[in-house]
Amino acid sequence: MSLAAALAAPALAVAANHGAGDGSVGVSGASGTIYIQGSGVIYGHVDQGTLMVLQYKPDDGVSVPAVSSSKAKFGRGTGVFSASDVRFLLPSGQYTIELIATGIDISAVGRGTIVATSPGAADPSSPPPSASTVDGTISINGGRPLALSKGSTSQTFGGSPSPSSPSSPSPKAAPGEPSGR
């Protein structure tokens, strides 16, 4: 086996495990509560607040979250980190985290769900959000950033492509029917 093949094998194995169906989520400048349950890698920054790692199971069985924080308690796959200027990384694995903070920036690649709740309750009679009422943005699977305003939003990232996706094959016509092509 050549050296190039030996070095490429682990990378190809990881790509086979985490490529198909993976998506992404990005949160920028959010304030409030963010709850994310997923698999893959997630990292981020909080200006001020609390990061709760409710569950973390690394794919390799030995990795631990990396968190820069002044007050931290972590053990057996869970932990609570409260401080200002908190940076975190949970290497590839299954995770459930909750952030209650201001200045939340998150990036994740893999699959999962995110629930973002901004301070205050949504008021259906209020006008559309303006720059002064937006609590950050969220982007799902590379889509355009959407404003987070008062209230709650729930989104799924990653997963199988939808049937209307251009990369999906067209359904075949039944025998005797025109194919439409």
C-alpha positions as CSV (number, residue, x, y, z in Angstrom):
1,M,0.0,0.0,0.0
2,S,1.4,3.4,-0.9
3,L,1.8,6.2,1.6
4,A,-0.8,8.3,-0.2
5,A,-3.4,5.5,0.0
6,A,-2.6,4.9,3.7
7,L,-3.2,8.6,4.5
8,A,-6.4,8.8,2.3
9,A,-8.1,5.8,3.9
10,P,-9.1,7.5,7.2
11,A,-10.3,10.6,5.5
12,L,-12.5,8.6,3.1
13,A,-13.9,6.6,6.0
14,V,-14.9,9.8,7.8
15,A,-16.4,11.3,4.6
16,A,-18.4,8.2,4.1
17,N,-19.8,8.4,7.6
18,H,-20.6,12.1,7.7
19,G,-21.2,13.3,4.1
20,A,-24.5,12.1,2.7
21,G,-27.5,14.0,4.1
22,D,-25.5,16.3,6.3
23,G,-26.7,19.9,6.5
24,S,-25.7,23.0,8.5
25,V,-27.1,25.6,10.9
26,G,-25.6,29.0,11.6
27,V,-26.8,31.4,14.3
28,S,-25.4,34.9,14.5
29,G,-25.8,37.6,17.1
30,A,-28.8,35.9,18.8
31,S,-30.1,36.6,22.3
32,G,-32.4,34.3,24.2
33,T,-32.5,30.6,24.5
34,I,-31.2,28.2,21.9
35,Y,-31.7,24.4,22.2
36,I,-30.0,22.1,19.7
37,Q,-30.1,18.4,19.5
38,G,-28.0,16.8,16.7
39,S,-25.1,14.7,15.5
40,G,-22.0,16.1,13.9
41,V,-19.7,18.9,15.0
42,I,-20.8,22.1,16.7
43,Y,-18.9,25.1,17.8
44,G,-19.6,28.7,18.8
45,H,-19.3,31.7,21.0
46,V,-21.4,33.4,23.7
47,D,-20.9,37.0,24.8
48,Q,-22.5,36.5,28.2
49,G,-24.6,33.6,29.6
50,T,-24.8,29.9,30.2
51,L,-24.0,26.9,28.0
52,M,-25.5,23.6,29.2
53,V,-24.2,20.4,27.6
54,L,-27.2,18.2,28.4
55,Q,-25.8,15.2,26.6
56,Y,-22.6,14.5,24.6
57,K,-21.5,11.2,23.2
58,P,-18.4,11.5,20.9
59,D,-18.1,9.4,17.8
60,D,-14.6,8.2,18.8
61,G,-15.6,7.4,22.4
62,V,-12.9,9.6,24.0
63,S,-13.2,13.2,22.8
64,V,-14.4,15.8,25.3
65,P,-15.9,19.2,24.7
66,A,-13.5,22.1,24.6
67,V,-14.9,25.2,26.4
68,S,-13.1,28.4,27.5
69,S,-14.9,29.5,30.6
70,S,-14.2,30.9,34.0
71,K,-16.8,28.7,35.8
72,A,-17.1,25.2,34.4
73,K,-18.3,21.8,35.6
74,F,-18.2,18.8,33.2
75,G,-18.5,15.1,33.7
76,R,-20.0,12.0,32.2
77,G,-21.2,13.7,29.1
78,T,-22.9,16.7,30.7
79,G,-21.7,20.1,31.9
80,V,-22.7,23.7,32.7
81,F,-20.5,26.6,31.7
82,S,-21.4,30.2,32.8
83,A,-19.3,33.2,32.1
84,S,-18.7,36.0,29.6
85,D,-16.8,35.4,26.3
86,V,-17.4,31.6,26.3
87,R,-16.1,29.7,23.3
88,F,-17.0,26.0,22.8
89,L,-16.3,23.0,20.5
90,L,-18.0,19.7,20.6
91,P,-16.1,17.4,18.3
92,S,-18.1,15.0,16.0
93,G,-20.7,13.1,18.1
94,Q,-24.2,13.2,19.3
95,Y,-25.2,16.2,21.4
96,T,-27.9,18.1,23.1
97,I,-27.1,21.6,24.2
98,E,-29.0,24.6,25.5
99,L,-27.7,28.2,25.6
100,I,-29.3,31.0,27.6
101,A,-27.3,34.0,26.6
102,T,-26.7,37.1,24.6
103,G,-24.4,37.4,21.6
104,I,-24.8,33.8,20.6
105,D,-22.9,32.7,17.5
106,I,-23.1,29.0,16.5
107,S,-22.0,26.8,13.6
108,A,-22.9,23.2,13.2
109,V,-22.5,20.6,10.5
110,G,-24.5,17.3,10.6
111,R,-28.1,16.6,11.3
112,G,-30.5,17.8,14.0
113,T,-33.0,20.3,15.2
114,I,-32.7,23.7,16.6
115,V,-35.3,25.7,18.7
116,A,-34.5,29.4,19.1
117,T,-36.6,31.5,21.5
118,S,-36.0,35.2,21.6
119,P,-36.8,37.3,24.7
120,G,-40.5,38.2,25.1
121,A,-43.5,36.7,23.5
122,A,-44.5,37.1,19.9
123,D,-47.3,39.7,19.3
124,P,-49.4,38.8,16.2
125,S,-50.7,42.4,16.0
126,S,-47.2,43.9,15.9
127,P,-45.6,45.1,12.6
128,P,-42.9,43.0,10.9
129,P,-39.6,43.0,12.7
130,S,-37.3,46.0,12.2
131,A,-33.5,46.1,12.9
132,S,-34.2,47.2,16.5
133,T,-36.4,44.2,17.3
134,V,-34.4,41.4,15.7
135,D,-32.5,39.1,18.0
136,G,-29.9,37.8,15.5
137,T,-30.2,35.6,12.5
138,I,-30.4,31.8,11.7
139,S,-29.4,30.1,8.5
140,I,-30.4,26.5,7.7
141,N,-28.5,24.2,5.2
142,G,-26.8,27.2,3.5
143,G,-30.0,29.2,3.0
144,R,-30.2,32.9,3.4
145,P,-30.1,34.2,7.0
146,L,-33.6,34.7,8.5
147,A,-34.2,37.2,11.3
148,L,-35.0,35.9,14.8
149,S,-37.5,38.2,16.4
150,K,-39.6,37.9,19.5
151,G,-41.1,34.4,19.9
152,S,-39.9,30.9,19.0
153,T,-38.8,29.1,15.8
154,S,-38.0,25.4,15.3
155,Q,-36.0,24.2,12.3
156,T,-34.4,20.9,11.1
157,F,-31.0,20.8,9.5
158,G,-29.4,18.0,7.4
159,G,-31.3,14.8,6.6
160,S,-32.3,13.4,3.3
161,P,-33.0,15.6,0.3
162,S,-36.6,16.5,-0.3
163,P,-38.4,14.9,-3.3
164,S,-38.6,18.3,-5.0
165,S,-34.8,18.7,-4.7
166,P,-33.1,19.1,-8.1
167,S,-30.6,16.3,-7.2
168,S,-33.5,13.8,-6.8
169,P,-34.2,11.5,-9.7
170,S,-37.6,12.1,-11.5
171,P,-40.2,9.5,-10.8
172,K,-40.7,7.1,-13.6
173,A,-44.0,6.9,-15.4
174,A,-46.2,3.8,-15.0
175,P,-46.2,1.5,-18.1
176,G,-48.4,2.9,-20.8
177,E,-48.3,6.5,-19.4
178,P,-46.3,9.3,-21.1
179,S,-43.0,10.0,-19.3
180,G,-43.4,13.8,-19.5
181,R,-39.8,14.3,-20.7
